[in-house]
Amino acid sequence: MNIEVLYDGAPLLVQSATWSGDVTQASRKLTVSFVNTTDGRTQTRKIGHGKELRLMYDGRELFRGVIFDFRIDHRGMMTATAHDENTYLTRNYDTRKFTGVTASAIVRRLCNDFGIATGIIVETGYVIPKLVLRDKSIWDMMTTALTYSRKQTGRRFFIYSREGRLHLSERKDVIARWVLENGCNITSASYSQSIEDMRTQVKVIGGDTEKNPIIATVKDDALIKRFGLMQHLENVDADMTKSQVEQRAKQLLTELGTIDDDARVDALGNPDVVAGAAVYVRESMTGITGAYYVSTDTHTFANGSHTMSVSLSATDDLPTMEYDPPTEPIQRKRAKGDTDNGG
């Protein structure tokens, strides 16, 4: 294992590095600690905000990001933290209205408007009737659009950064290529299960809710018999058709009719085991056995060793953001004598 951290293209004398990510967050983060003096009195190089850090692993780029924070002590020990380029998705807010466009078109438009470099942007397919998004970050806008599209089609998409560019890809079934096993590479583990957020019946209401509502109700009889009736209620756009409302209800039941589980594993490091990847786990005491998705990861490089701590889920927990249509302003009928400029 050969780890190298580059600051503006030049290597740092790194003592430790922590590289982490979360499937629900826009960007990954790198924090490095390094010696920034040769004589114990002055800094070897001036570290600047907005400058680039790269993490290289055996010549392969794992991370590229922008420095947002640094600190140094009297001994010349310095710590710097960088976020990948997708951090700008959470640092820009706006109000937008989108009509008759796909989620992928929304991603492209927002990236173009805010000067964010893009790589591959796959087509999401479903045309969203209307989204009115007020006072939201562009990350929330993108996530809302992708959530809206997923509820109609079941197709899952995710945003990530690679080599300084934003990419949008479809999340399909991921094959577990790596194995974590006690007695081999696992150093500790814990596991829990919960039905706190489970719903066994879903009711979706669309159309004109007062005069001609469109109502779709779906249920899972086996889950109701086992866990009891727990209904989720959701109101959707009046523009949605009957078939779209029914599809939304079915998709919601698929997502909500599950047992949540949480598994945490500490193990020897593998740079490919990051948030969004899939692993196969065998841990006898906790009973964590089978294929899991990585929800969060923290990789630590120090003293010539590489360790990682990951949280795992049986479901692919991509970020979601529900769309709550804003109240449309009431148009007052104009009386005789009214003018546009008032007064």
Secondary structure, 3 states (H helix, E strand, C coil): CCEEEEECCEECCEEEEEEEEECCCCCCEEEEEEECCCCCCCCCCCCCCCCEEEEEECCEEEEEEEEEEEEECCCCEEEEEEEEHHHHHCCCEEEEEEEEEEHHHHHHHHHHHCCCCEEEECCCCCEEEEEEEEEEEHHHHHHHHHHHHHHHHCCEEEEEEECCEEEEEEECCCCCCEEEEECCCEEEEEEEEECCCCCCEEEEEEEECCCEEEEEEEECHHHHHHHCCCEEEEECCCCCCHHHHHHHHHHHHHHHCCCEEEEEEEEECCCCCCCCCEEEEEECCCCEEEEEEEEEEEEEEECCEEEEEEEEECCCCCCCCCCCCCCCCCCCCCCCCCCCCCC
